[in-house]
Amino acid sequence: SLFWKTSSPNAPVSIRDGKWKFHESKNRPQLYDLDTDIGELNNVASKHPEIVDRFSSQAAAWKNALPQSYQKDKAFSRRGDLSTVEVAEPLF
């Protein structure tokens, strides 16, 4: 499984596991079957509540294991604008 989110502590988590792609959402979770819907046009969360529950639990556990804040360091310059990279300890 692949988990990702932005650096904001309360940002929603997304998960890719096999044919499934899950996105947390404040309003309602999103679940897509990428075998049949590569464009993510049909949210099938209501048809697969057990998968949504599993991914929701996994997302919460992963988010709780992440640092609550990040140290931001200046990394490199692109066209004169400074960018930042967030530095966190690896989970594994």
C-alpha positions in Angstrom: 0.0 0.0 0.0 1.1 3.6 -0.7 0.0 6.3 1.7 0.4 10.1 1.1 -0.8 13.5 2.2 0.5 17.1 2.3 2.6 18.3 5.2 -0.3 20.0 7.1 -1.0 17.9 10.2 -4.7 17.7 9.5 -4.5 17.1 5.8 -6.5 14.2 4.4 -4.7 11.0 3.6 -4.9 9.1 0.3 -4.1 5.4 -0.1 -3.4 3.2 -3.2 -3.7 -0.5 -2.6 -4.0 -2.8 -5.6 -6.9 -1.7 -7.7 -8.3 0.6 -5.0 -7.6 4.3 -4.5 -9.0 5.9 -1.4 -9.2 9.6 -0.5 -10.2 10.9 2.9 -12.6 13.8 2.7 -14.4 16.1 5.2 -17.7 15.5 3.5 -17.5 11.9 2.4 -14.7 9.4 1.6 -13.9 8.7 -2.0 -13.1 5.2 -3.3 -12.2 4.4 -6.9 -11.7 1.0 -8.6 -8.8 1.9 -10.9 -9.2 -1.4 -12.9 -12.4 -0.1 -14.3 -12.2 3.7 -13.6 -8.7 5.0 -14.2 -10.0 8.5 -14.5 -11.6 8.4 -11.0 -15.0 9.5 -12.2 -17.2 7.0 -10.2 -16.9 7.1 -6.4 -17.8 3.6 -5.3 -17.4 4.2 -1.6 -21.1 3.5 -0.9 -20.9 0.2 -2.7 -17.9 -1.0 -0.6 -18.3 0.3 3.0 -16.1 -2.5 4.3 -13.1 -1.3 2.2 -13.8 2.3 3.1 -13.8 1.3 6.8 -10.5 -0.6 6.4 -8.8 2.3 4.6 -10.2 4.9 7.1 -8.7 2.9 10.0 -5.4 2.5 8.2 -5.3 6.2 7.3 -6.0 7.2 10.9 -3.3 4.9 12.3 -0.7 6.1 9.7 -1.6 9.8 10.4 -1.2 9.3 14.2 2.3 7.8 13.6 3.4 11.0 11.7 5.1 13.9 13.4 2.7 16.7 14.5 5.1 19.4 13.1 7.8 19.6 10.6 11.1 21.5 10.4 11.2 23.4 7.1 14.6 24.0 5.5 15.5 26.0 2.5 16.4 23.5 -0.1 17.1 24.9 -3.5 16.4 27.8 -5.8 14.3 27.6 -8.9 14.2 30.6 -11.1 15.3 32.7 -8.2 12.4 31.6 -5.9 13.3 29.7 -2.8 11.5 26.4 -2.2 11.3 24.5 1.0 11.6 20.9 1.9 10.1 19.3 4.9 12.3 17.2 7.0 10.9 14.4 9.1 12.3 11.2 10.6 11.6 8.1 8.6 8.8 5.9 10.0 10.7 2.6 9.3 
